[in-house]
């Protein structure tokens, strides 16, 4: 219950930042849109945004088959790192919630977005 409330509070506090990446900068490249989404969602600095994009690519786009980074990769990376922060703070270990997040994001966000 506490986890659900935390997620709802986070979603409500970032409602404007949770629209699809194409809404943020319609004329920008995908990478620019992803960077802006990360910046709005997390409050990251430009250098941190680049690190997040690199890590998302390493975590999802480079393995098991190398391909370009997509919006789903970015969302999965942000969601998983948020869950890991919660898990470490609460339980000290990784829970199955990370697996559920990856499954849910994969079902909700199209691969080619």
CNS distance restraints for C-alpha pairs under 8 A (distance, minus, plus):
assign (resid   1 and name CA) (resid   5 and name CA) 6.28 0.50 0.50
assign (resid   2 and name CA) (resid   6 and name CA) 6.11 0.50 0.50
assign (resid   3 and name CA) (resid   7 and name CA) 6.19 0.50 0.50
assign (resid   4 and name CA) (resid   8 and name CA) 6.13 0.50 0.50
assign (resid   5 and name CA) (resid   9 and name CA) 6.04 0.50 0.50
assign (resid   6 and name CA) (resid  10 and name CA) 6.13 0.50 0.50
assign (resid   7 and name CA) (resid  11 and name CA) 6.05 0.50 0.50
assign (resid   8 and name CA) (resid  12 and name CA) 6.06 0.50 0.50
assign (resid   9 and name CA) (resid  13 and name CA) 6.08 0.50 0.50
assign (resid  10 and name CA) (resid  14 and name CA) 6.23 0.50 0.50
assign (resid  11 and name CA) (resid  15 and name CA) 5.73 0.50 0.50
assign (resid  11 and name CA) (resid  18 and name CA) 7.75 0.50 0.50
assign (resid  14 and name CA) (resid  18 and name CA) 6.42 0.50 0.50
assign (resid  14 and name CA) (resid  41 and name CA) 6.64 0.50 0.50
assign (resid  15 and name CA) (resid  19 and name CA) 7.68 0.50 0.50
assign (resid  17 and name CA) (resid  37 and name CA) 6.77 0.50 0.50
assign (resid  17 and name CA) (resid  40 and name CA) 5.49 0.50 0.50
assign (resid  17 and name CA) (resid  41 and name CA) 5.48 0.50 0.50
assign (resid  18 and name CA) (resid  37 and name CA) 7.79 0.50 0.50
assign (resid  18 and name CA) (resid  41 and name CA) 7.01 0.50 0.50
assign (resid  19 and name CA) (resid  23 and name CA) 6.51 0.50 0.50
assign (resid  19 and name CA) (resid  24 and name CA) 7.53 0.50 0.50
assign (resid  20 and name CA) (resid  24 and name CA) 7.28 0.50 0.50
assign (resid  21 and name CA) (resid  25 and name CA) 7.37 0.50 0.50
assign (resid  21 and name CA) (resid  30 and name CA) 8.00 0.50 0.50
assign (resid  21 and name CA) (resid  33 and name CA) 5.44 0.50 0.50
assign (resid  21 and name CA) (resid  34 and name CA) 6.18 0.50 0.50
assign (resid  21 and name CA) (resid  36 and name CA) 7.94 0.50 0.50
assign (resid  21 and name CA) (resid  37 and name CA) 6.08 0.50 0.50
assign (resid  21 and name CA) (resid  71 and name CA) 7.22 0.50 0.50
assign (resid  22 and name CA) (resid  26 and name CA) 5.26 0.50 0.50
assign (resid  22 and name CA) (resid  30 and name CA) 7.88 0.50 0.50
assign (resid  22 and name CA) (resid  33 and name CA) 6.57 0.50 0.50
assign (resid  24 and name CA) (resid  33 and name CA) 6.44 0.50 0.50
assign (resid  24 and name CA) (resid  36 and name CA) 7.24 0.50 0.50
assign (resid  24 and name CA) (resid  37 and name CA) 7.23 0.50 0.50
assign (resid  25 and name CA) (resid  32 and name CA) 7.91 0.50 0.50
assign (resid  25 and name CA) (resid  33 and name CA) 5.94 0.50 0.50
assign (resid  28 and name CA) (resid  32 and name CA) 5.87 0.50 0.50
assign (resid  28 and name CA) (resid  33 and name CA) 6.23 0.50 0.50
assign (resid  29 and name CA) (resid  33 and name CA) 6.28 0.50 0.50
assign (resid  30 and name CA) (resid  34 and name CA) 6.09 0.50 0.50
assign (resid  30 and name CA) (resid  70 and name CA) 7.91 0.50 0.50
assign (resid  31 and name CA) (resid  35 and name CA) 6.07 0.50 0.50
assign (resid  32 and name CA) (resid  36 and name CA) 6.18 0.50 0.50
assign (resid  33 and name CA) (resid  37 and name CA) 6.12 0.50 0.50
assign (resid  34 and name CA) (resid  38 and name CA) 6.19 0.50 0.50
assign (resid  34 and name CA) (resid  53 and name CA) 7.90 0.50 0.50
assign (resid  34 and name CA) (resid  71 and name CA) 6.60 0.50 0.50
assign (resid  34 and name CA) (resid  74 and name CA) 7.11 0.50 0.50
assign (resid  35 and name CA) (resid  39 and name CA) 6.15 0.50 0.50
assign (resid  35 and name CA) (resid  49 and name CA) 5.98 0.50 0.50
assign (resid  35 and name CA) (resid  50 and name CA) 7.30 0.50 0.50
assign (resid  35 and name CA) (resid  53 and name CA) 7.26 0.50 0.50
assign (resid  36 and name CA) (resid  40 and name CA) 6.11 0.50 0.50
assign (resid  37 and name CA) (resid  41 and name CA) 5.88 0.50 0.50
assign (resid  38 and name CA) (resid  42 and name CA) 5.80 0.50 0.50
assign (resid  38 and name CA) (resid  43 and name CA) 7.43 0.50 0.50
assign (resid  38 and name CA) (resid  44 and name CA) 6.97 0.50 0.50
assign (resid  38 and name CA) (resid  49 and name CA) 6.32 0.50 0.50
assign (resid  38 and name CA) (resid  52 and name CA) 7.87 0.50 0.50
assign (resid  38 and name CA) (resid  74 and name CA) 7.78 0.50 0.50
assign (resid  39 and name CA) (resid  43 and name CA) 4.95 0.50 0.50
assign (resid  39 and name CA) (resid  44 and name CA) 4.93 0.50 0.50
assign (resid  39 and name CA) (resid  45 and name CA) 6.81 0.50 0.50
assign (resid  39 and name CA) (resid  46 and name CA) 7.43 0.50 0.50
assign (resid  39 and name CA) (resid  49 and name CA) 6.38 0.50 0.50
assign (resid  40 and name CA) (resid  44 and name CA) 7.65 0.50 0.50
assign (resid  44 and name CA) (resid  48 and name CA) 5.63 0.50 0.50
assign (resid  44 and name CA) (resid  49 and name CA) 5.82 0.50 0.50
assign (resid  45 and name CA) (resid  49 and name CA) 6.06 0.50 0.50
assign (resid  46 and name CA) (resid  50 and name CA) 6.48 0.50 0.50
assign (resid  47 and name CA) (resid  51 and name CA) 6.50 0.50 0.50
assign (resid  48 and name CA) (resid  52 and name CA) 6.16 0.50 0.50
assign (resid  49 and name CA) (resid  53 and name CA) 6.18 0.50 0.50
assign (resid  50 and name CA) (resid  54 and name CA) 6.12 0.50 0.50
assign (resid  51 and name CA) (resid  55 and name CA) 6.09 0.50 0.50
assign (resid  52 and name CA) (resid  56 and name CA) 5.99 0.50 0.50
assign (resid  53 and name CA) (resid  57 and name CA) 6.12 0.50 0.50
assign (resid  53 and name CA) (resid  74 and name CA) 6.92 0.50 0.50
assign (resid  54 and name CA) (resid  58 and name CA) 6.15 0.50 0.50
assign (resid  55 and name CA) (resid  59 and name CA) 5.92 0.50 0.50
assign (resid  55 and name CA) (resid  77 and name CA) 7.89 0.50 0.50
assign (resid  56 and name CA) (resid  60 and name CA) 5.90 0.50 0.50
assign (resid  56 and name CA) (resid  61 and name CA) 7.19 0.50 0.50
assign (resid  56 and name CA) (resid  69 and name CA) 7.63 0.50 0.50
assign (resid  56 and name CA) (resid  73 and name CA) 6.00 0.50 0.50
assign (resid  56 and name CA) (resid  74 and name CA) 5.73 0.50 0.50
assign (resid  56 and name CA) (resid  76 and name CA) 7.99 0.50 0.50
assign (resid  56 and name CA) (resid  77 and name CA) 5.41 0.50 0.50
assign (resid  57 and name CA) (resid  61 and name CA) 4.56 0.50 0.50
assign (resid  57 and name CA) (resid  62 and name CA) 5.90 0.50 0.50
assign (resid  57 and name CA) (resid  68 and name CA) 7.73 0.50 0.50
assign (resid  57 and name CA) (resid  69 and name CA) 5.52 0.50 0.50
assign (resid  57 and name CA) (resid  73 and name CA) 7.05 0.50 0.50
assign (resid  57 and name CA) (resid  74 and name CA) 7.96 0.50 0.50
assign (resid  58 and name CA) (resid  62 and name CA) 5.10 0.50 0.50
assign (resid  58 and name CA) (resid  63 and name CA) 7.01 0.50 0.50
assign (resid  59 and name CA) (resid  63 and name CA) 6.71 0.50 0.50
assign (resid  59 and name CA) (resid  77 and name CA) 7.54 0.50 0.50
assign (resid  60 and name CA) (resid  64 and name CA) 7.86 0.50 0.50
assign (resid  60 and name CA) (resid  69 and name CA) 7.78 0.50 0.50
assign (resid  60 and name CA) (resid  73 and name CA) 5.74 0.50 0.50
assign (resid  60 and name CA) (resid  77 and name CA) 7.94 0.50 0.50
assign (resid  61 and name CA) (resid  65 and name CA) 7.06 0.50 0.50
assign (resid  61 and name CA) (resid  66 and name CA) 5.65 0.50 0.50
assign (resid  61 and name CA) (resid  67 and name CA) 5.36 0.50 0.50
assign (resid  61 and name CA) (resid  68 and name CA) 6.14 0.50 0.50
assign (resid  61 and name CA) (resid  69 and name CA) 5.37 0.50 0.50
assign (resid  61 and name CA) (resid  70 and name CA) 7.73 0.50 0.50
assign (resid  61 and name CA) (resid  73 and name CA) 6.94 0.50 0.50
assign (resid  62 and name CA) (resid  66 and name CA) 4.14 0.50 0.50
assign (resid  62 and name CA) (resid  67 and name CA) 6.29 0.50 0.50
assign (resid  69 and name CA) (resid  73 and name CA) 6.39 0.50 0.50
assign (resid  69 and name CA) (resid  74 and name CA) 7.69 0.50 0.50
assign (resid  70 and name CA) (resid  74 and name CA) 6.71 0.50 0.50
assign (resid  70 and name CA) (resid 111 and name CA) 7.18 0.50 0.50
assign (resid  70 and name CA) (resid 112 and name CA) 6.75 0.50 0.50
assign (resid  70 and name CA) (resid 113 and name CA) 6.43 0.50 0.50
assign (resid  71 and name CA) (resid  75 and name CA) 6.27 0.50 0.50
assign (resid  71 and name CA) (resid 109 and name CA) 7.95 0.50 0.50
assign (resid  71 and name CA) (resid 111 and name CA) 7.75 0.50 0.50
assign (resid  71 and name CA) (resid 112 and name CA) 7.81 0.50 0.50
assign (resid  71 and name CA) (resid 113 and name CA) 5.70 0.50 0.50
assign (resid  72 and name CA) (resid  76 and name CA) 5.98 0.50 0.50
assign (resid  72 and name CA) (resid 105 and name CA) 6.98 0.50 0.50
assign (resid  72 and name CA) (resid 106 and name CA) 7.01 0.50 0.50
assign (resid  72 and name CA) (resid 109 and name CA) 5.86 0.50 0.50
assign (resid  72 and name CA) (resid 110 and name CA) 7.00 0.50 0.50
assign (resid  72 and name CA) (resid 111 and name CA) 6.16 0.50 0.50
assign (resid  72 and name CA) (resid 113 and name CA) 7.05 0.50 0.50
assign (resid  73 and name CA) (resid  77 and name CA) 6.07 0.50 0.50
assign (resid  74 and name CA) (resid  78 and name CA) 6.25 0.50 0.50
assign (resid  75 and name CA) (resid  79 and name CA) 5.99 0.50 0.50
assign (resid  75 and name CA) (resid 105 and name CA) 7.31 0.50 0.50
assign (resid  76 and name CA) (resid  80 and name CA) 5.91 0.50 0.50
assign (resid  76 and name CA) (resid 101 and name CA) 7.26 0.50 0.50
assign (resid  76 and name CA) (resid 102 and name CA) 5.96 0.50 0.50
assign (resid  76 and name CA) (resid 105 and name CA) 6.28 0.50 0.50
assign (resid  77 and name CA) (resid  81 and name CA) 6.08 0.50 0.50
assign (resid  78 and name CA) (resid  82 and name CA) 6.10 0.50 0.50
assign (resid  79 and name CA) (resid  83 and name CA) 6.20 0.50 0.50
assign (resid  79 and name CA) (resid 101 and name CA) 6.78 0.50 0.50
assign (resid  80 and name CA) (resid  84 and name CA) 6.08 0.50 0.50
assign (resid  80 and name CA) (resid  98 and name CA) 5.61 0.50 0.50
assign (resid  80 and name CA) (resid 101 and name CA) 6.69 0.50 0.50
assign (resid  80 and name CA) (resid 102 and name CA) 7.34 0.50 0.50
assign (resid  81 and name CA) (resid  85 and name CA) 6.20 0.50 0.50
assign (resid  82 and name CA) (resid  86 and name CA) 6.41 0.50 0.50
assign (resid  83 and name CA) (resid  87 and name CA) 6.03 0.50 0.50
assign (resid  83 and name CA) (resid  97 and name CA) 7.11 0.50 0.50
assign (resid  83 and name CA) (resid  98 and name CA) 6.25 0.50 0.50
assign (resid  84 and name CA) (resid  88 and name CA) 5.98 0.50 0.50
assign (resid  84 and name CA) (resid  94 and name CA) 6.37 0.50 0.50
assign (resid  84 and name CA) (resid  98 and name CA) 7.30 0.50 0.50
assign (resid  85 and name CA) (resid  89 and name CA) 6.12 0.50 0.50
assign (resid  86 and name CA) (resid  90 and name CA) 5.96 0.50 0.50
assign (resid  87 and name CA) (resid  91 and name CA) 5.35 0.50 0.50
assign (resid  87 and name CA) (resid  92 and name CA) 6.09 0.50 0.50
assign (resid  87 and name CA) (resid  93 and name CA) 6.00 0.50 0.50
assign (resid  87 and name CA) (resid  94 and name CA) 5.67 0.50 0.50
assign (resid  87 and name CA) (resid  95 and name CA) 6.60 0.50 0.50
assign (resid  88 and name CA) (resid  92 and name CA) 4.14 0.50 0.50
assign (resid  88 and name CA) (resid  93 and name CA) 5.69 0.50 0.50
assign (resid  88 and name CA) (resid  94 and name CA) 6.94 0.50 0.50
assign (resid  94 and name CA) (resid  98 and name CA) 7.51 0.50 0.50
assign (resid  96 and name CA) (resid 100 and name CA) 6.51 0.50 0.50
assign (resid  97 and name CA) (resid 101 and name CA) 6.09 0.50 0.50
assign (resid  98 and name CA) (resid 102 and name CA) 6.38 0.50 0.50
assign (resid  99 and name CA) (resid 103 and name CA) 6.33 0.50 0.50
assign (resid 100 and name CA) (resid 104 and name CA) 6.02 0.50 0.50
assign (resid 101 and name CA) (resid 105 and name CA) 5.98 0.50 0.50
assign (resid 102 and name CA) (resid 106 and name CA) 6.05 0.50 0.50
assign (resid 103 and name CA) (resid 107 and name CA) 6.34 0.50 0.50
assign (resid 104 and name CA) (resid 108 and name CA) 6.17 0.50 0.50
assign (resid 105 and name CA) (resid 109 and name CA) 5.79 0.50 0.50
assign (resid 106 and name CA) (resid 110 and name CA) 7.10 0.50 0.50
assign (resid 106 and name CA) (resid 111 and name CA) 7.41 0.50 0.50
assign (resid 109 and name CA) (resid 113 and name CA) 7.24 0.50 0.50
